[in-house]
Amino acid sequence: MIDPNKQALREELAILEAALDANGGRGVELAERIDELHALHMENTNKTLPDPTLDALAASTDDRTAASLATLALTFPTLSDALRNRYIITDSDVRCYRTRDDLLQGLKAVKASNHVGDGCRHAAAFCLGVYNDRAFPGFDVFKALTRWDNRHRAAFVRWAADPQWM
């Protein structure tokens, strides 16, 4: 059974995201409210246990590509939260990030999820595209920049200043 508070937050998120889409992605107030609701959603859930395997993967010396991909994903605040907190992806999904394939599956799940905002989905699409833009097309930098807040834009700019392709 879905917690009524969680359901109400999801419904308000869906309405605001639809309004943002209808407005062509413009509307800083709507984007800021969506970020506030995501923060409330995280505070009002009881499944907030982070997965330390993601940090271990980022520090891995065995698979430098996986480590680079995990490190990049962790620079985007909402994507980091979504990957660390399994409930954001789905209500029942359990993820452990021990390999590159685990992380790719997690990123694909976030990109397809209705439980995260557009900014988070754009961050997942960006990371997948950096990993392999032919296998994972669909990242639109212009849409992403209109949806991302300053923290997400800063993560993108840091990467763009010294791009590391995987």
N, C-alpha and C positions, 0 to 999 in steps of 0.2 A: 504494500500500500504506500502510495506517495504521500509524504508529509504535506498537509495543506499549505503551510508557509512556503515550502519549496515550489509547490504547484502555482501559487499566486505570483511568486517571483518570476517563474518561467513564463507565465502568461503575460505579465507586464513587460518582460524582456522581448517576447515575440511581438507584442504590439509596438513597442518602441523601435525595434529593428525593422518592422514593416514600414513604419513612418519614416525612418531614415532612408530606406530603399526608395520609397515613394518620393522623397525629397532629393533624389539623385545623389545620396551620400553626403549632402551638406547638412549642417546643423550640429555645431559643436555642443550645444546644450543637450541634444539627444544622445550624442556619443558619450558625453560625460555622465548622463543619467544611466546609460547602459553599464558603464564601468562601475558606478556606485551600486547598481543592482547586482552585478557579478560579485562585488565585495560582500554585500549582504548575503548573497546566496552561499558564499563560502563560510561566513560566520554562522549561518543558521543550519548547517548540516552537521551530522554526527559522524560522517565518514571522512575525516580530514587527515588521515594518517598518510604522511608522505612516504614515497617509495625510495629508500636510500640507494637502491640499485641504479637509479638514474645518475646520482652523483658519482657512484663507483664507475659507471660506464664513461662519464665525462673525464674521469681521471685515468682511464685505461691506457696502458702502454702496449697492450696486445693488438688492439684494433684502432689505429690512429684515425681512420675515417669515422668510426662510430664515436670516438671521443670528441672529434671536431664537431660532428653533427649534434651530439648531446650538449656540448658547450654552447653552440649557436642557439639551440632551442631554449636553453636556460636563460639567455639574455632577454627574451621576450616575456614580460611579466605574466600575462594571462596564459600564454602557452606553457610556461614553466609550472604555473598552478594547475593547469589542466592535466599535464603529464604526471605531476607529482601526486595529485589527488584523483584517484580513480573514479570517484563518483561524478566528476564533471563530464567524463566521456560518456558513460552510461550509468544507470543505477546499479547494475549487477556486474559490470566488467571488472576483472582483476588483472592487473598488468604488472609484470616485472620486466625491467629493462636490463637484461643480462647480455644481449647481443645486439648487433646492428639491426637484424631483422625484427627483433622485439620493438626497438625504437621506431623503425619505419612503420610497423603496424600501428603503434601508438599515434604517430603523426597522422597517418591516414584516417584513423578513427576520429581524431580531433577535427580534421578537415571536413569530415562527413557528419559530425555531430550536430544535433539540434540543441544540445545542452550548453553550448558555448556561444559567445558573441562573434560577430563578423571579424573583429580585430584578431581574435584568437585563431579563427579559421584561416585568415590571411597569413598570419605568422606561420602556421603549420604548412600552408601551401608554399610559402617562401622557402622554408627549410627543406622541404621535399624537392623543390626546384633547384636549390643550391646543390643538393645531393645528386640529382639527375634530372635535368629539365626535360629530357625527352621521355623518360618513363613517367614523370609526374608533372605534366603541363597544367596550366590553369592559374598561375600566379599573375595578378595584374597590379603592378606597382602603383598605378594611379589610384585605383580603388583602395588599395591598402593604405596609402598615405592619407586619403580622406577619412578613413575609419580609425586609424591608429591614433592614440594619444601621444603626448610628447615622449613618454618612456619607451614606447614601441618604435616611434620614429628614430629616437636616439640609438636604439639597438640596431636598426637598419642602417643608419648613417655610419655607425662604428664598423659594421661589416663592409659597407660600400667604400669606406676610406681605404681598406686593405682587404679586398675580397679574397676569400679562400674557397676555391671550388673543390668538391670532394670527388 
